[in-house]
Amino acid sequence: MNSFRDAPIITYKSTPLGNEFATLAQDLRTAFPESYLLPRGLDFIACPDCAEQGGYYLAFENEDGVLWWQVGNIPEIWPEEIKPFMQKLITTMDQLPEN
């Protein structure tokens, strides 16, 4: 497998994180910039060289399937419409357990 996009499905841990993380997840869901990202599903955003520099993989899954985005890791080139969400995402990730 060369990429996360080659995986047939997204797999989740069988044991969810504790309730103390539910608020973090809900805050991210509320902040998700749907009007900007949903029309741009299955795309790279502000990611001129994701293959070499990496980025953030976002996936929005519902009964219709999965939309994904790969957002570059250079905040200065993020579209203004997603900057607040991306900053919240990074802050939230820092609060999650490592494993």
TIVEXMAR-493904 format. One line per 2 residues: their letters; for each residue x, y, z of C-alpha. Coordinates in pm, 1 decimal. Layout:
A	X:Y:Z ~ ...
This chain:
MN	0.0:0.0:0.0 ~ 157.5:327.9:-109.1
SF	-97.5:565.1:37.2 ~ -377.7:590.4:289.0
RD	-609.0:628.6:-10.9 ~ -517.4:275.5:-123.5
AP	-680.8:130.1:187.3 ~ -1025.5:-14.8:107.3
II	-1184.4:112.9:428.8 ~ -1101.7:329.3:725.4
TY	-1050.5:116.2:1033.1 ~ -1119.1:233.7:1384.0
KS	-1003.7:110.2:1720.8 ~ -1243.3:-145.6:1864.0
TP	-1243.1:39.1:2196.3 ~ -1345.2:404.1:2169.0
LG	-1167.8:675.1:2362.3 ~ -1321.8:774.5:2693.3
NE	-1607.9:1019.5:2730.9 ~ -1363.1:1295.1:2821.7
FA	-1274.1:1309.9:2451.0 ~ -1634.4:1333.1:2325.6
TL	-1642.6:1710.3:2366.8 ~ -1323.8:1744.2:2163.9
AQ	-1475.8:1537.2:1883.8 ~ -1801.0:1733.6:1889.8
DL	-1612.7:2063.9:1881.5 ~ -1423.5:1947.7:1573.2
RT	-1743.2:1833.1:1405.0 ~ -1908.1:2167.9:1477.3
AF	-1606.9:2358.5:1343.2 ~ -1577.4:2146.8:1025.5
PE	-1597.1:2391.2:730.7 ~ -1856.6:2196.8:530.8
SY	-1942.2:2472.7:286.0 ~ -1579.5:2493.3:176.3
LL	-1465.1:2132.0:199.9 ~ -1763.3:1921.7:90.1
PR	-1765.4:2056.4:-267.8 ~ -1390.8:1987.4:-281.5
GL	-1403.2:1625.3:-166.7 ~ -1139.5:1375.9:-281.6
DF	-884.9:1649.9:-330.8 ~ -559.1:1802.2:-212.0
IA	-579.1:2145.2:-50.4 ~ -280.8:2375.6:-2.2
CP	-61.8:2073.5:-54.3 ~ 186.1:2152.4:-331.1
DC	414.5:1865.4:-234.4 ~ 217.4:1626.7:-13.3
AE	414.3:1329.4:-139.9 ~ 736.4:1467.6:6.9
QG	620.7:1692.8:289.7 ~ 314.8:1508.2:414.2
GY	-4.8:1669.2:528.1 ~ -321.7:1615.5:727.1
YL	-565.6:1351.1:606.8 ~ -928.4:1436.3:675.5
AF	-1216.2:1199.4:610.8 ~ -1587.0:1265.2:638.5
EN	-1778.4:939.3:654.0 ~ -2154.8:892.9:640.4
ED	-2407.6:649.8:495.3 ~ -2323.7:769.0:142.3
GV	-1954.9:684.5:170.8 ~ -1630.6:861.7:251.2
LW	-1502.2:1195.3:128.8 ~ -1137.9:1269.9:198.0
WQ	-903.8:1563.8:172.5 ~ -533.2:1596.1:219.8
VG	-441.3:1936.4:356.1 ~ -82.3:2053.1:346.0
NI	110.7:2119.3:662.9 ~ 207.8:2480.3:584.9
PE	-46.1:2704.4:764.2 ~ 55.8:3012.6:567.9
IW	-92.4:2870.4:247.3 ~ -414.2:2726.5:391.9
PE	-726.9:2889.3:249.3 ~ -875.5:3136.6:498.4
EI	-1196.2:2929.3:503.5 ~ -1023.6:2634.8:671.2
KP	-759.1:2802.9:890.7 ~ -967.9:2811.9:1211.5
FM	-1064.8:2446.2:1170.7 ~ -710.8:2334.5:1094.6
QK	-577.0:2521.7:1397.1 ~ -845.1:2356.2:1612.5
LI	-758.9:2016.9:1461.1 ~ -391.2:2052.8:1550.1
TT	-473.2:2169.3:1903.1 ~ -714.2:1878.2:1945.5
MD	-466.1:1622.2:1815.5 ~ -218.3:1741.1:2077.9
QL	-476.2:1655.5:2346.2 ~ -534.2:1296.9:2229.7
PE	-344.8:996.2:2364.0 ~ -56.4:872.2:2149.8
N	-186.3:517.1:2107.0
